[in-house]
Amino acid sequence: MRDLGSPDLATDRDAVRVVKDEVVAVEFALDAGVVVSSVGENRYARGDALVTGSDGDRWCVSRARFDARYRPFAGTCAGAAGVYRNVPVVVLAKRMDEPFRLARVVGGDVLCGQAGDWAVQYAPGDYGVVDGTRFARVYRPLGGLDGPRRG
């Protein structure tokens, strides 16, 4: 299994720019704990968002990152459990052709992906692993000047 560590996808010629578009269900953690996602363990602190994606997979998002990246949807009040939609932000992604692992954050939980899954860099030092099928459904590549960077 290839260990990616904490890659800088901004310098990777095979990375593409994509935007996520997903409505998710959210609860906020009453205590610290661990949620097991399809790609590994996600440790969370009291107050962090516990997210259930459109495919039923669960993961956590730190409260500060959640507040910056998600907006209430369909009658949900900000900060309350309910339905949220992510803010469309350009992120970097790279399709992997072999099993791999990377850290969610430097020194944090290690996530594992399979061949065909995507390594995603949400911000410097902030990573995720997205299953290939889910990636095709939830992320869209950007065209034009912000489009895929190849060769």
N, C-alpha and C positions, 0 to 999 in steps of 0.2 A: 504494500500500500504506500503510495506516494505521500510524503508529509509536506504540505505546502507552507506550514508555519503561519506567517502573517504576510502574505504577498501584497505587493503594490500593483494592482491591476491597471493603474494609470500608465504604467510603463510596459505593459504586456501587449504585444502586437496582435495577439489572438483574442483579447478582451473586446467586448462590444458594450455599447451604451444602450441601456434599456430602462423602461419605466414600468413599475408595478401598478396594477389596478385591481383591487380586491376589497370586498366587503367582508368583515370578520366579526365574530362574536367575542366580547371581552368581559372579563371579570378582573377585579383587582385583588391581589394577594393580601390576606389578613395577617399572614406570617411568612417568614422565609421558608423556602423549600426547593424542590426540584420537580420539574415536569419533564417527562421523557417524550421527546419528539421522534419523528421517523428517522432523524439523522443523529440523534444523541441526546445526552442529558443537558438540560438548560437550568442552571441555578438562578433563583430569583430572590429578591429581598421583599420585605413587607412593603406594600403599595405598588409594586411592579404590576404591569399588565400581563394577564394570562390570556393568550389569544388562541382562538379556535378558527382555523382557516376554512375556506369554502370547501375543502376536501376532507375536513374533519381532523386534520393534523393539529397538534397543539404545540405552542412554544411560548416563551416569555419575552417581554420587551421592557427594559428599564423604564421607570416612570418618566424620567426627563426625556428620553428618546421617544417614548410613546406620545407624550404631550406635544412634541415638535412634529411628529410624523403622521398622526392620525386625527381625524375629525369625526364628531358624532354624526350618525346617520339614522334616518327613519325614526325621528322622535326621541332619540337618546339624548339625555342631558350630558354635557361635557363633564367628565370626571366620574360618571356613574356607570355601572355595569350596563352593557347593552350592545348595540350594533354600531360599528365604526367603519370608516373607509380611509384607506391610506391616502396621504397627500401625494400627488404625483411628483416624484423626485427622480432625477436621472441617477442611475447607479451603474456600476461596472459589473460585467459578468463574463465568465469564461466557461465554456463547455469542456468537461474533462473526459478524456478517452480511456482512463484507467481509474481504479479505486483510489481514493485520496482522503486526506483528513486535513483540517485546518482549525485554528483556534477562533472562537467567536470574537474574543477580544484578546489582546496580548496577555498571556498568563491565565486565560479563562477556560471555559468548557471547550473540549475538543469535539468537533462534529465530523462525521464520516459520510462520504459520498461514494457512489458507485460509478462505473463507466457510464457516460451519458447524462450524469447529473451536472449541475452548474455550481461553481464557486462564485459567490456574489459579494462584492465589496460595497457596503452601503455608505461608508465614509472611511477616512483613514483610521485603521485599527478596528473597524467594525465589519464583521463578516457573517455570512450565512452559507448554508448548503441547500440547494433547491433541487428536488427530484425533477428529472427531465420532463415528465408528463405535466407536472404542476407548473413548471417554468413556461411551457408552451401555452398553457391556459391563462396564467396570471401576469406574465411579463410580455411587453411588446417592444421590439427593437425600434430605435429611432432612425429615421431616414435623413437624407440631406447632410448638412455639415456636422450634425451631431450623431450621425448614423454609425453603423458598424465600422470599426477601424480594422482593416485587414491589410496585410502586406505593405 
